Amino acid sequence: MPETSILSATDIVKDFKTQRALDVCSFGVREGEVVVIIGPSGSGKSTLLRCLNLIEVPDEGMLRLADEDVLSMPRDGLGRKRHSNIVRARTTLTGSTSMVFQKFNLFPHMTVLDNIAAAPHFVGSVPKELARKTAIDLLERVGLADRQSAFPAQLSGGQQQRVAIARALAKKPRIMLYDEPTSALDPELVGDVLGVIRDLAASGMTKVIVTHEMDFAQQVADRVLFMDKGRIIEEGTPEQIFAHPVHERTADFLRRVRVQVPPPISTADTDLRGTHDIN
């Protein structure tokens, strides 16, 4: 991986019982870059994202944040969950990445303001009033300044997801991870959430986004990864992937999701475009 990568994954393998979810995946993310991961359901997109945040610990491979190898701790007989928790606690990764999930995961008994301020105050030891002030500023940023006293059940799905984005930003992460942030929303609510993410992408924050919204992917991505069956099949700029895919599998997927693409340049499985090269 180039030395400029703020986050790099090398030969990541992840198995669940008898199923291989990730099959030797490698890629890197530069500071300020927006990387979008697309592919069919079950292709390993979300698993790869969860490995980047150590919600799932890879079974093999290397994961580096800046100059730190965050998987260097040996398991030494620890169970997977216990190992994951210890690794997350002893590395800088938890404080440097923040994740937005499909299902919002807001605390139903807390107000919107308290949902956002809780982690900085209770986990990050930020003084309560400062955490609340930051939360108010973030609510303004996502267009919900007037809903700070509401509870999650009083919000639409799109509003809840915008609160979840504000909560993730409250950790002041170096990298934002989005796991299909619009998949649980009614179609009419998708636009508002994508608009917030689009504005944040324009601000220069480093992002890795898993999405099934192809138009959005083309608009915000600096680089697109296409995954299938646990592998990164192809990667390139939005122009390369959506207008000139190399592989028939990529082209077939894009046609199935109604993206107009020309015939692929090559159908050879071994002719992967730049899987390890992000220059």
Accessible surface in RSA format (square Angstrom, percent):
REM  Atomic radii and reference values for relative SASA: ProtOr
REM  Chains: A
REM  Algorithm: Lee & Richards
REM  Probe-radius: 1.40
REM  Slices: 20
REM RES _ NUM      All-atoms   Total-Side   Main-Chain    Non-polar    All polar
REM                ABS   REL    ABS   REL    ABS   REL    ABS   REL    ABS   REL
RES MET A   1    84.68  43.9  14.58   9.6  70.10 166.9  18.26  15.5  66.42  88.0
RES PRO A   2    33.92  24.7  18.07  16.5  15.85  57.6  30.16  24.9   3.75  23.3
RES GLU A   3   179.77 103.2 141.69 107.2  38.08  90.7  64.75 125.2 115.02  93.9
RES THR A   4    91.36  65.0  73.91  74.9  17.45  41.6  80.34 107.9  11.02  16.7
RES SER A   5    13.14  11.1   2.31   3.1  10.83  25.0   2.37   5.1  10.77  15.1
RES ILE A   6     6.79   3.9   2.40   1.8   4.39  10.6   6.79   4.9   0.00   0.0
RES LEU A   7     1.37   0.8   0.94   0.7   0.43   1.1   1.21   0.9   0.16   0.4
RES SER A   8    10.47   8.8   9.42  12.6   1.04   2.4   1.10   2.3   9.36  13.1
RES ALA A   9     0.77   0.7   0.18   0.3   0.58   1.3   0.18   0.3   0.58   1.5
RES THR A  10    46.83  33.3  46.43  47.1   0.40   1.0  37.75  50.7   9.09  13.7
RES ASP A  11    64.93  45.5  63.65  63.3   1.28   3.0  16.42  38.6  48.51  48.4
RES ILE A  12     1.74   1.0   1.74   1.3   0.00   0.0   1.74   1.3   0.00   0.0
RES VAL A  13     3.82   2.5   3.82   3.5   0.00   0.0   3.82   3.3   0.00   0.0
RES LYS A  14     0.00   0.0   0.00   0.0   0.00   0.0   0.00   0.0   0.00   0.0
RES ASP A  15    39.85  27.9  39.50  39.3   0.35   0.8  16.87  39.7  22.98  22.9
RES PHE A  16    68.97  34.5  64.94  40.2   4.03  10.5  65.94  40.0   3.02   8.7
RES LYS A  17   206.47 100.7 162.01  99.4  44.46 105.9 121.46 109.3  85.01  90.5
RES THR A  18   146.36 104.1 108.29 109.8  38.08  90.7  85.62 115.0  60.75  91.8
RES GLN A  19   114.25  63.9 108.91  79.6   5.34  12.7  35.33  75.2  78.92  59.9
RES ARG A  20   112.64  47.3  91.30  46.5  21.34  50.8  34.59  47.3  78.04  47.3
RES ALA A  21    12.43  11.4   6.94  10.7   5.49  12.5  10.85  15.3   1.57   4.2
RES LEU A  22     0.00   0.0   0.00   0.0   0.00   0.0   0.00   0.0   0.00   0.0
RES ASP A  23    47.52  33.3  45.01  44.8   2.51   5.9   2.70   6.3  44.82  44.7
RES VAL A  24    82.87  54.5  65.52  59.3  17.35  41.8  65.52  56.9  17.35  47.1
RES CYS A  25     0.01   0.0   0.00   0.0   0.01   0.0   0.01   0.0   0.00   0.0
RES SER A  26     1.01   0.9   0.49   0.7   0.52   1.2   0.36   0.8   0.65   0.9
RES PHE A  27     1.72   0.9   1.42   0.9   0.30   0.8   1.45   0.9   0.27   0.8
RES GLY A  28     0.24   0.3   0.00   N/A   0.24   0.3   0.24   0.6   0.00   0.0
RES VAL A  29     0.13   0.1   0.13   0.1   0.00   0.0   0.13   0.1   0.00   0.0
RES ARG A  30    69.86  29.3  69.86  35.6   0.00   0.0  30.08  41.1  39.78  24.1
RES GLU A  31   111.34  63.9  89.88  68.0  21.46  51.1  51.22  99.1  60.12  49.1
RES GLY A  32    30.06  37.1   0.00   N/A  30.06  37.1  14.96  41.1  15.09  33.8
RES GLU A  33    14.84   8.5  11.40   8.6   3.45   8.2  10.23  19.8   4.62   3.8
RES VAL A  34     4.93   3.2   4.93   4.5   0.00   0.0   4.93   4.3   0.00   0.0
RES VAL A  35     0.00   0.0   0.00   0.0   0.00   0.0   0.00   0.0   0.00   0.0
RES VAL A  36     0.00   0.0   0.00   0.0   0.00   0.0   0.00   0.0   0.00   0.0
RES ILE A  37     0.00   0.0   0.00   0.0   0.00   0.0   0.00   0.0   0.00   0.0
RES ILE A  38     0.00   0.0   0.00   0.0   0.00   0.0   0.00   0.0   0.00   0.0
RES GLY A  39     8.41  10.4   0.00   N/A   8.41  10.4   0.00   0.0   8.41  18.8
RES PRO A  40    30.67  22.4  25.77  23.5   4.90  17.8  30.67  25.3   0.00   0.0
RES SER A  41   115.90  97.9  84.90 113.3  30.99  71.4  46.99 100.1  68.91  96.5
RES GLY A  42    75.55  93.2   0.00   N/A  75.55  93.2  41.77 114.6  33.77  75.6
RES SER A  43     2.22   1.9   0.00   0.0   2.22   5.1   2.04   4.3   0.17   0.2
RES GLY A  44     9.83  12.1   0.00   N/A   9.83  12.1   7.03  19.3   2.81   6.3
RES LYS A  45    10.94   5.3   9.42   5.8   1.52   3.6   2.18   2.0   8.76   9.3
RES SER A  46    30.46  25.7  27.96  37.3   2.51   5.8  23.63  50.3   6.83   9.6
RES THR A  47    22.84  16.2  21.96  22.3   0.88   2.1   0.23   0.3  22.61  34.2
RES LEU A  48     0.19   0.1   0.19   0.1   0.00   0.0   0.19   0.1   0.00   0.0
RES LEU A  49     0.00   0.0   0.00   0.0   0.00   0.0   0.00   0.0   0.00   0.0
RES ARG A  50    72.93  30.6  72.93  37.2   0.00   0.0  14.16  19.4  58.76  35.6
RES CYS A  51     1.72   1.3   1.72   1.9   0.00   0.0   1.72   4.4   0.00   0.0
RES LEU A  52     1.28   0.7   1.28   0.9   0.00   0.0   1.28   0.9   0.00   0.0
RES ASN A  53     9.87   6.8   9.55   9.2   0.32   0.8   0.00   0.0   9.87   9.5
RES LEU A  54     0.00   0.0   0.00   0.0   0.00   0.0   0.00   0.0   0.00   0.0
RES ILE A  55    48.53  27.6  30.13  22.4  18.40  44.3  33.43  24.1  15.09  41.0
RES GLU A  56    33.59  19.3  32.66  24.7   0.94   2.2   1.74   3.4  31.85  26.0
RES VAL A  57     3.06   2.0   2.73   2.5   0.33   0.8   2.73   2.4   0.33   0.9
RES PRO A  58     9.20   6.7   0.20   0.2   9.00  32.7   0.20   0.2   9.00  56.0
RES ASP A  59    50.32  35.2  20.97  20.9  29.34  69.4  18.81  44.3  31.50  31.4
RES GLU A  60   101.48  58.3  93.17  70.5   8.32  19.8  36.55  70.7  64.93  53.0
RES GLY A  61    38.88  47.9   0.00   N/A  38.88  47.9  11.09  30.4  27.79  62.2
RES MET A  62    81.91  42.4  80.68  53.4   1.23   2.9  68.55  58.3  13.36  17.7
RES LEU A  63     1.13   0.6   1.13   0.8   0.00   0.0   1.13   0.8   0.00   0.0
RES ARG A  64    76.14  32.0  75.65  38.6   0.49   1.2  22.03  30.1  54.11  32.8
RES LEU A  65     3.70   2.1   2.18   1.6   1.53   3.8   2.18   1.5   1.53   4.1
RES ALA A  66    45.18  41.5  29.62  45.7  15.56  35.4  35.08  49.4  10.10  26.8
RES ASP A  67   130.19  91.2 114.02 113.5  16.17  38.2  34.26  80.6  95.93  95.7
RES GLU A  68    60.75  34.9  55.98  42.4   4.77  11.4  34.24  66.2  26.51  21.6
RES ASP A  69    40.38  28.3  32.50  32.3   7.88  18.6  11.68  27.5  28.69  28.6
RES VAL A  70     0.00   0.0   0.00   0.0   0.00   0.0   0.00   0.0   0.00   0.0
RES LEU A  71    32.02  17.8  12.80   9.2  19.22  48.3  12.95   9.1  19.07  51.3
RES SER A  72    66.72  56.4  38.71  51.7  28.02  64.5  33.56  71.5  33.17  46.5
RES MET A  73    40.30  20.9  33.41  22.1   6.88  16.4  35.90  30.5   4.39   5.8
RES PRO A  74    84.46  61.6  73.10  66.6  11.37  41.3  84.18  69.5   0.28   1.7
RES ARG A  75    79.31  33.3  73.04  37.2   6.27  14.9  38.17  52.2  41.14  24.9
RES ASP A  76   120.81  84.6  80.43  80.1  40.38  95.5  39.53  93.0  81.27  81.1
RES GLY A  77    80.59  99.4   0.00   N/A  80.59  99.4  41.25 113.2  39.34  88.1
RES LEU A  78    51.36  28.6  44.63  31.9   6.73  16.9  46.76  32.8   4.60  12.4
RES GLY A  79    46.11  56.9   0.00   N/A  46.11  56.9  37.92 104.1   8.19  18.3
RES ARG A  80    97.43  40.9  89.27  45.5   8.15  19.4  36.43  49.8  61.00  37.0
RES LYS A  81   167.73  81.8 159.73  98.0   8.00  19.0 106.89  96.2  60.84  64.8
RES ARG A  82   142.50  59.8 138.39  70.5   4.11   9.8  41.76  57.1 100.74  61.1
RES HIS A  83     8.49   4.6   8.49   5.9   0.00   0.0   7.93   8.2   0.56   0.6
RES SER A  84     9.34   7.9   9.34  12.5   0.00   0.0   5.91  12.6   3.43   4.8
RES ASN A  85    76.41  52.7  69.90  67.6   6.51  15.7  20.09  48.3  56.32  54.4
RES ILE A  86    41.27  23.5  39.50  29.4   1.76   4.3  41.11  29.6   0.15   0.4
RES VAL A  87     0.00   0.0   0.00   0.0   0.00   0.0   0.00   0.0   0.00   0.0
RES ARG A  88    57.13  24.0  55.31  28.2   1.82   4.3  10.29  14.1  46.84  28.4
RES ALA A  89    88.91  81.7  48.81  75.3  40.10  91.2  60.83  85.7  28.08  74.4
RES ARG A  90   130.60  54.8  97.71  49.8  32.89  78.3  36.57  50.0  94.03  57.0
RES THR A  91    14.57  10.4   0.39   0.4  14.17  33.8   2.53   3.4  12.03  18.2
RES THR A  92    79.81  56.8  71.82  72.8   7.99  19.0  73.57  98.8   6.23   9.4
RES LEU A  93     0.61   0.3   0.61   0.4   0.00   0.0   0.61   0.4   0.00   0.0
RES THR A  94    43.67  31.1  43.04  43.6   0.63   1.5  43.23  58.1   0.44   0.7
RES GLY A  95    49.17  60.6   0.00   N/A  49.17  60.6  34.68  95.2  14.48  32.4
RES SER A  96    14.10  11.9  13.21  17.6   0.89   2.0   0.89   1.9  13.21  18.5
RES THR A  97     0.04   0.0   0.00   0.0   0.04   0.1   0.00   0.0   0.04   0.1
RES SER A  98     2.40   2.0   2.31   3.1   0.09   0.2   0.09   0.2   2.31   3.2
RES MET A  99    15.78   8.2   0.56   0.4  15.22  36.2   0.56   0.5  15.22  20.2
RES VAL A 100     1.37   0.9   0.00   0.0   1.37   3.3   1.37   1.2   0.00   0.0
RES PHE A 101    49.49  24.8  48.64  30.1   0.85   2.2  48.64  29.5   0.85   2.4
RES GLN A 102    53.88  30.1  52.61  38.5   1.27   3.0   6.54  13.9  47.34  35.9
RES LYS A 103   143.47  70.0 132.04  81.0  11.43  27.2  85.74  77.2  57.72  61.5
RES PHE A 104    26.46  13.2  26.15  16.2   0.31   0.8  26.15  15.9   0.31   0.9
RES ASN A 105    80.74  55.7  60.28  58.3  20.46  49.3  27.52  66.2  53.22  51.4
RES LEU A 106    20.07  11.2   2.01   1.4  18.07  45.4   2.01   1.4  18.07  48.6
RES PHE A 107    92.56  46.3  92.48  57.3   0.08   0.2  92.56  56.1   0.00   0.0
RES PRO A 108   101.64  74.1  90.33  82.3  11.31  41.1  90.88  75.0  10.77  66.9
RES HIS A 109   130.92  71.6 104.80  72.8  26.12  66.8  90.65  93.4  40.27  46.9
RES MET A 110    46.29  24.0  43.51  28.8   2.78   6.6  46.28  39.3   0.01   0.0
RES THR A 111    28.96  20.6  28.96  29.4   0.00   0.0  25.74  34.6   3.22   4.9
RES VAL A 112     0.23   0.2   0.10   0.1   0.13   0.3   0.23   0.2   0.00   0.0
RES LEU A 113     8.32   4.6   8.32   5.9   0.00   0.0   8.32   5.8   0.00   0.0
RES ASP A 114    49.87  34.9  48.74  48.5   1.13   2.7  10.92  25.7  38.96  38.9
RES ASN A 115     0.90   0.6   0.09   0.1   0.80   1.9   0.00   0.0   0.90   0.9
RES ILE A 116     0.37   0.2   0.34   0.2   0.03   0.1   0.34   0.2   0.03   0.1
RES ALA A 117     6.46   5.9   6.05   9.3   0.41   0.9   6.46   9.1   0.00   0.0
RES ALA A 118    13.35  12.3   9.93  15.3   3.42   7.8  13.31  18.7   0.04   0.1
RES ALA A 119    33.41  30.7  28.25  43.6   5.16  11.7  31.86  44.9   1.55   4.1
RES PRO A 120    14.55  10.6   8.37   7.6   6.18  22.5  14.53  12.0   0.02   0.1
RES HIS A 121    51.90  28.4  46.65  32.4   5.25  13.4  30.78  31.7  21.12  24.6
RES PHE A 122   153.62  76.9 120.22  74.5  33.40  86.9 124.42  75.4  29.20  83.6
RES VAL A 123   127.31  83.8 101.46  91.9  25.85  62.3 105.27  91.5  22.04  59.8
RES GLY A 124    48.43  59.7   0.00   N/A  48.43  59.7  27.79  76.3  20.64  46.2
RES SER A 125    95.95  81.1  68.00  90.7  27.96  64.4  41.78  89.0  54.18  75.9
RES VAL A 126    42.51  28.0  40.02  36.2   2.49   6.0  41.91  36.4   0.60   1.6
RES PRO A 127    87.72  63.9  78.14  71.2   9.58  34.8  87.72  72.4   0.00   0.0
RES LYS A 128   117.34  57.2 112.87  69.3   4.47  10.6  55.42  49.9  61.92  66.0
RES GLU A 129   128.18  73.6 123.04  93.1   5.13  12.2  67.98 131.5  60.20  49.2
RES LEU A 130    94.34  52.5  89.29  63.9   5.05  12.7  92.80  65.2   1.53   4.1
RES ALA A 131     2.07   1.9   0.14   0.2   1.93   4.4   0.79   1.1   1.28   3.4
RES ARG A 132    71.06  29.8  71.06  36.2   0.00   0.0   7.68  10.5  63.38  38.4
RES LYS A 133   123.99  60.5 121.58  74.6   2.41   5.7  90.08  81.1  33.91  36.1
RES THR A 134    32.90  23.4  31.29  31.7   1.62   3.8  20.82  28.0  12.08  18.3
RES ALA A 135     0.32   0.3   0.04   0.1   0.28   0.6   0.08   0.1   0.24   0.6
RES ILE A 136    65.49  37.3  65.45  48.8   0.03   0.1  65.49  47.2   0.00   0.0
RES ASP A 137    76.86  53.8  67.99  67.7   8.87  21.0  28.15  66.3  48.71  48.6
RES LEU A 138    16.25   9.0  16.12  11.5   0.12   0.3  16.25  11.4   0.00   0.0
RES LEU A 139     0.21   0.1   0.21   0.1   0.00   0.0   0.21   0.1   0.00   0.0
RES GLU A 140   120.40  69.1 107.46  81.3  12.94  30.8  32.43  62.7  87.97  71.8
RES ARG A 141   124.39  52.2  91.65  46.7  32.74  78.0  44.13  60.3  80.26  48.6
RES VAL A 142     2.34   1.5   0.09   0.1   2.25   5.4   1.63   1.4   0.71   1.9
RES GLY A 143    52.66  64.9   0.00   N/A  52.66  64.9  32.52  89.3  20.13  45.1
RES LEU A 144     3.99   2.2   3.99   2.9   0.00   0.0   3.99   2.8   0.00   0.0
RES ALA A 145    40.74  37.5  32.34  49.9   8.40  19.1  32.83  46.2   7.91  20.9
RES ASP A 146   121.96  85.4  86.67  86.3  35.28  83.4  50.27 118.3  71.68  71.5
RES ARG A 147    67.21  28.2  65.98  33.6   1.23   2.9  15.89  21.7  51.32  31.1
RES GLN A 148    52.04  29.1  51.43  37.6   0.61   1.4  12.57  26.8  39.47  29.9
RES SER A 149    88.45  74.7  73.92  98.7  14.53  33.5  44.06  93.8  44.39  62.2
RES ALA A 150    10.73   9.9   4.54   7.0   6.19  14.1   8.91  12.5   1.82   4.8
RES PHE A 151    82.57  41.3  82.57  51.1   0.00   0.0  82.57  50.1   0.00   0.0
RES PRO A 152     7.77   5.7   7.72   7.0   0.05   0.2   7.77   6.4   0.00   0.0
RES ALA A 153   100.16  92.1  61.40  94.8  38.76  88.2  71.40 100.6  28.76  76.2
RES GLN A 154   115.43  64.5  88.20  64.5  27.23  64.8  35.98  76.6  79.45  60.3
RES LEU A 155    12.58   7.0   0.00   0.0  12.58  31.6   1.88   1.3  10.70  28.8
RES SER A 156    45.49  38.4  30.65  40.9  14.84  34.2  37.96  80.8   7.53  10.5
RES GLY A 157    19.86  24.5   0.00   N/A  19.86  24.5  11.51  31.6   8.35  18.7
RES GLY A 158     2.20   2.7   0.00   N/A   2.20   2.7   2.20   6.0   0.00   0.0
RES GLN A 159    38.21  21.4  38.03  27.8   0.18   0.4   2.46   5.2  35.75  27.1
RES GLN A 160    34.40  19.2  34.40  25.1   0.00   0.0   0.00   0.0  34.40  26.1
RES GLN A 161     0.00   0.0   0.00   0.0   0.00   0.0   0.00   0.0   0.00   0.0
RES ARG A 162    31.79  13.3  31.79  16.2   0.00   0.0   0.01   0.0  31.78  19.3
RES VAL A 163     0.07   0.0   0.07   0.1   0.00   0.0   0.07   0.1   0.00   0.0
RES ALA A 164     3.13   2.9   1.36   2.1   1.77   4.0   1.36   1.9   1.77   4.7
RES ILE A 165     0.00   0.0   0.00   0.0   0.00   0.0   0.00   0.0   0.00   0.0
RES ALA A 166     0.00   0.0   0.00   0.0   0.00   0.0   0.00   0.0   0.00   0.0
RES ARG A 167    40.45  17.0  39.98  20.4   0.47   1.1  15.82  21.6  24.63  14.9
RES ALA A 168     5.31   4.9   1.48   2.3   3.84   8.7   5.22   7.3   0.09   0.2
RES LEU A 169     8.76   4.9   2.69   1.9   6.07  15.3   2.69   1.9   6.07  16.3
RES ALA A 170     6.96   6.4   1.15   1.8   5.82  13.2   1.30   1.8   5.66  15.0
RES LYS A 171    78.10  38.1  56.73  34.8  21.37  50.9  43.12  38.8  34.98  37.3
RES LYS A 172   161.62  78.8 137.77  84.5  23.85  56.8  90.58  81.5  71.03  75.7
RES PRO A 173     9.73   7.1   0.15   0.1   9.58  34.8   0.20   0.2   9.53  59.2
RES ARG A 174   102.46  43.0  92.34  47.1  10.12  24.1  44.93  61.4  57.53  34.9
RES ILE A 175     0.00   0.0   0.00   0.0   0.00   0.0   0.00   0.0   0.00   0.0
RES MET A 176     0.00   0.0   0.00   0.0   0.00   0.0   0.00   0.0   0.00   0.0
RES LEU A 177     0.00   0.0   0.00   0.0   0.00   0.0   0.00   0.0   0.00   0.0
RES TYR A 178     0.00   0.0   0.00   0.0   0.00   0.0   0.00   0.0   0.00   0.0
RES ASP A 179     7.49   5.2   7.49   7.5   0.00   0.0   0.00   0.0   7.49   7.5
RES GLU A 180    29.37  16.9  28.81  21.8   0.57   1.3   0.79   1.5  28.58  23.3
RES PRO A 181     0.72   0.5   0.57   0.5   0.15   0.5   0.57   0.5   0.15   0.9
RES THR A 182     3.22   2.3   0.78   0.8   2.45   5.8   0.12   0.2   3.10   4.7
RES SER A 183    46.39  39.2  15.42  20.6  30.96  71.3  15.73  33.5  30.65  42.9
RES ALA A 184    42.82  39.4   6.91  10.7  35.91  81.7  17.32  24.4  25.50  67.5
RES LEU A 185    17.75   9.9   0.16   0.1  17.60  44.2   2.60   1.8  15.15  40.8
RES ASP A 186    86.05  60.3  83.01  82.6   3.04   7.2  10.29  24.2  75.76  75.6
RES PRO A 187   120.24  87.6 104.25  95.0  15.99  58.1 107.54  88.8  12.70  78.9
RES GLU A 188   151.58  87.0 114.65  86.7  36.93  87.9  47.96  92.8 103.62  84.6
RES LEU A 189    41.72  23.2  41.57  29.7   0.16   0.4  41.70  29.3   0.02   0.1
RES VAL A 190    19.82  13.0  19.82  17.9   0.00   0.0  19.82  17.2   0.00   0.0
RES GLY A 191    49.47  61.0   0.00   N/A  49.47  61.0  38.43 105.4  11.05  24.7
RES ASP A 192    81.93  57.4  72.82  72.5   9.11  21.5  12.29  28.9  69.64  69.4
RES VAL A 193     0.00   0.0   0.00   0.0   0.00   0.0   0.00   0.0   0.00   0.0
RES LEU A 194    14.27   7.9  14.27  10.2   0.00   0.0  14.27  10.0   0.00   0.0
RES GLY A 195    19.81  24.4   0.00   N/A  19.81  24.4  19.64  53.9   0.17   0.4
RES VAL A 196    18.31  12.0  16.04  14.5   2.27   5.5  17.37  15.1   0.94   2.5
RES ILE A 197     0.00   0.0   0.00   0.0   0.00   0.0   0.00   0.0   0.00   0.0
RES ARG A 198    86.92  36.5  86.01  43.8   0.92   2.2  47.57  65.0  39.35  23.9
RES ASP A 199   101.78  71.3  92.06  91.6   9.72  23.0  27.67  65.1  74.12  73.9
RES LEU A 200     4.26   2.4   4.07   2.9   0.19   0.5   4.26   3.0   0.00   0.0
RES ALA A 201    15.87  14.6   5.62   8.7  10.24  23.3   5.76   8.1  10.11  26.8
RES ALA A 202    92.80  85.3  50.29  77.6  42.51  96.7  63.37  89.2  29.43  78.0
RES SER A 203    67.20  56.8  24.16  32.2  43.04  99.2  33.90  72.2  33.30  46.6
RES GLY A 204    42.09  51.9   0.00   N/A  42.09  51.9  29.39  80.7  12.70  28.4
RES MET A 205    44.89  23.2  34.63  22.9  10.26  24.4  43.70  37.2   1.19   1.6
RES THR A 206     2.39   1.7   1.19   1.2   1.21   2.9   0.00   0.0   2.39   3.6
RES LYS A 207     0.00   0.0   0.00   0.0   0.00   0.0   0.00   0.0   0.00   0.0
RES VAL A 208     0.00   0.0   0.00   0.0   0.00   0.0   0.00   0.0   0.00   0.0
RES ILE A 209     0.00   0.0   0.00   0.0   0.00   0.0   0.00   0.0   0.00   0.0
RES VAL A 210     0.00   0.0   0.00   0.0   0.00   0.0   0.00   0.0   0.00   0.0
RES THR A 211     2.13   1.5   1.49   1.5   0.65   1.5   0.28   0.4   1.86   2.8
RES HIS A 212    89.86  49.1  75.08  52.2  14.78  37.8  59.73  61.6  30.13  35.1
RES GLU A 213    43.66  25.1  42.42  32.1   1.23   2.9   2.38   4.6  41.28  33.7
RES MET A 214    14.44   7.5   9.85   6.5   4.59  10.9   9.85   8.4   4.59   6.1
RES ASP A 215   100.89  70.7  96.64  96.2   4.25  10.1  26.54  62.5  74.34  74.1
RES PHE A 216     3.52   1.8   1.84   1.1   1.68   4.4   2.34   1.4   1.18   3.4
RES ALA A 217     0.00   0.0   0.00   0.0   0.00   0.0   0.00   0.0   0.00   0.0
RES GLN A 218    68.81  38.5  53.77  39.3  15.04  35.8  13.87  29.5  54.94  41.7
RES GLN A 219   113.52  63.5  74.57  54.5  38.96  92.8  38.79  82.6  74.73  56.7
RES VAL A 220    15.78  10.4   1.67   1.5  14.11  34.0   7.23   6.3   8.55  23.2
RES ALA A 221    12.02  11.1   0.00   0.0  12.02  27.3   0.00   0.0  12.02  31.8
RES ASP A 222    75.55  52.9  60.16  59.9  15.40  36.4  20.12  47.4  55.43  55.3
RES ARG A 223    16.93   7.1  16.93   8.6   0.00   0.0  16.93  23.1   0.00   0.0
RES VAL A 224     0.00   0.0   0.00   0.0   0.00   0.0   0.00   0.0   0.00   0.0
RES LEU A 225     0.00   0.0   0.00   0.0   0.00   0.0   0.00   0.0   0.00   0.0
RES PHE A 226     0.00   0.0   0.00   0.0   0.00   0.0   0.00   0.0   0.00   0.0
RES MET A 227     0.00   0.0   0.00   0.0   0.00   0.0   0.00   0.0   0.00   0.0
RES ASP A 228    13.79   9.7  13.17  13.1   0.62   1.5   0.06   0.1  13.74  13.7
RES LYS A 229   170.58  83.2 148.99  91.4  21.59  51.4 101.90  91.7  68.68  73.2
RES GLY A 230     1.68   2.1   0.00   N/A   1.68   2.1   0.13   0.4   1.55   3.5
RES ARG A 231    91.43  38.4  91.32  46.6   0.11   0.3  20.52  28.0  70.91  43.0
RES ILE A 232     6.30   3.6   0.85   0.6   5.45  13.1   0.85   0.6   5.45  14.8
RES ILE A 233    21.23  12.1  21.23  15.8   0.00   0.0  21.23  15.3   0.00   0.0
RES GLU A 234     0.00   0.0   0.00   0.0   0.00   0.0   0.00   0.0   0.00   0.0
RES GLU A 235     3.39   1.9   2.11   1.6   1.28   3.0   2.11   4.1   1.28   1.0
RES GLY A 236     7.30   9.0   0.00   N/A   7.30   9.0   7.30  20.0   0.00   0.0
RES THR A 237    60.21  42.8  59.96  60.8   0.24   0.6  56.83  76.3   3.37   5.1
RES PRO A 238    23.62  17.2  22.56  20.6   1.06   3.9  22.98  19.0   0.64   4.0
RES GLU A 239   108.36  62.2 100.49  76.0   7.87  18.7  54.43 105.3  53.93  44.0
RES GLN A 240    67.72  37.9  67.72  49.5   0.00   0.0  15.43  32.8  52.30  39.7
RES ILE A 241     0.00   0.0   0.00   0.0   0.00   0.0   0.00   0.0   0.00   0.0
RES PHE A 242     7.44   3.7   5.36   3.3   2.09   5.4   5.51   3.3   1.94   5.5
RES ALA A 243    30.30  27.9  27.05  41.7   3.25   7.4  30.01  42.3   0.29   0.8
RES HIS A 244    87.86  48.0  86.89  60.4   0.97   2.5  58.30  60.1  29.56  34.4
RES PRO A 245     0.00   0.0   0.00   0.0   0.00   0.0   0.00   0.0   0.00   0.0
RES VAL A 246    11.07   7.3  11.07  10.0   0.00   0.0  11.07   9.6   0.00   0.0
RES HIS A 247     5.70   3.1   5.70   4.0   0.00   0.0   3.50   3.6   2.20   2.6
RES GLU A 248    69.62  40.0  68.47  51.8   1.14   2.7  45.24  87.5  24.38  19.9
RES ARG A 249    80.32  33.7  75.08  38.3   5.24  12.5  46.67  63.8  33.66  20.4
RES THR A 250     0.00   0.0   0.00   0.0   0.00   0.0   0.00   0.0   0.00   0.0
RES ALA A 251     0.00   0.0   0.00   0.0   0.00   0.0   0.00   0.0   0.00   0.0
RES ASP A 252    39.27  27.5  39.27  39.1   0.00   0.0   7.76  18.3  31.50  31.4
RES PHE A 253    16.06   8.0  16.01   9.9   0.05   0.1  16.06   9.7   0.00   0.0
RES LEU A 254     0.00   0.0   0.00   0.0   0.00   0.0   0.00   0.0   0.00   0.0
RES ARG A 255   104.57  43.9  88.28  45.0  16.29  38.8  55.21  75.5  49.36  29.9
RES ARG A 256   179.71  75.5 147.35  75.1  32.36  77.0  52.19  71.3 127.52  77.3
RES VAL A 257    61.33  40.4  38.75  35.1  22.58  54.4  45.34  39.4  15.99  43.4
RES ARG A 258   213.06  89.5 188.42  96.1  24.64  58.7  64.46  88.1 148.60  90.1
RES VAL A 259    18.91  12.4  14.84  13.4   4.07   9.8  17.99  15.6   0.92   2.5
RES GLN A 260   167.06  93.4 144.69 105.7  22.37  53.3  64.81 138.0 102.25  77.5
RES VAL A 261    21.73  14.3   0.00   0.0  21.73  52.4   2.62   2.3  19.11  51.8
RES PRO A 262    55.88  40.7  47.52  43.3   8.36  30.4  55.01  45.4   0.88   5.5
RES PRO A 263   112.66  82.1  99.86  91.0  12.80  46.5 101.35  83.7  11.31  70.3
RES PRO A 264    24.75  18.0   8.62   7.9  16.13  58.6   8.62   7.1  16.13 100.3
RES ILE A 265   123.84  70.5  90.02  67.1  33.82  81.5  97.53  70.2  26.31  71.4
RES SER A 266    25.80  21.8  19.21  25.6   6.58  15.2  18.50  39.4   7.29  10.2
RES THR A 267    90.64  64.5  72.89  73.9  17.75  42.3  39.24  52.7  51.40  77.7
RES ALA A 268    47.62  43.8  35.84  55.3  11.78  26.8  46.07  64.9   1.55   4.1
RES ASP A 269   114.96  80.5 103.82 103.3  11.14  26.3  31.00  73.0  83.95  83.7
RES THR A 270   131.45  93.5 102.45 103.9  28.99  69.1  83.10 111.6  48.35  73.1
RES ASP A 271    71.94  50.4  65.90  65.6   6.04  14.3  18.25  43.0  53.68  53.5
RES LEU A 272    59.39  33.1  37.61  26.9  21.79  54.8  37.61  26.4  21.79  58.6
RES ARG A 273    53.53  22.5  45.69  23.3   7.84  18.7  35.25  48.2  18.29  11.1
RES GLY A 274    29.76  36.7   0.00   N/A  29.76  36.7  20.84  57.2   8.91  20.0
RES THR A 275    17.24  12.3  13.64  13.8   3.60   8.6  13.64  18.3   3.60   5.4
RES HIS A 276   107.07  58.5  98.10  68.2   8.98  23.0  64.67  66.6  42.41  49.3
RES ASP A 277    78.79  55.2  67.06  66.7  11.73  27.7  25.79  60.7  52.99  52.9
RES ILE A 278     2.75   1.6   0.05   0.0   2.70   6.5   1.09   0.8   1.66   4.5
RES ASN A 279   145.72 100.5  88.11  85.2  57.61 138.7  50.28 121.0  95.44  92.2
END  Absolute sums over single chains surface
CHAIN  1 A    12945.3      10194.6       2750.7       6869.4       6075.9
END  Absolute sums over all chains
TOTAL         12945.3      10194.6       2750.7       6869.4       6075.9
